[in-house]
Amino acid sequence: MDFAGVGIAGVVFSFVVSFFPPDQLPMGSPGMYIGLVTLGIVVFGGILLIIHHLRRSSWAAPADSPVLNAAAK
């Protein structure tokens, strides 16, 4: 497993752990906490998808711009 695999595993782990409400947080319902976390993920993910869908071709990098190539090192 390379560094990218370790990073992805860490993100997936933190994503799963975020759905468990902390004991120190006073709240009425664990379902409300899970609902708010899910709503936040949907809203912020939706914003990113909308921006991606509405992107303009003028935002693209010019064809003659330098591209970093990790394999060249």
Buried (B, 14 or more C-beta within 10 A) or exposed (E): EEEEEEEEEEEEEEEEEBEEBEEEEEEEEEEEBBEEBEEEEEEEEEEEEEEEEEEEEEEEEEEEEEEEEEEEE
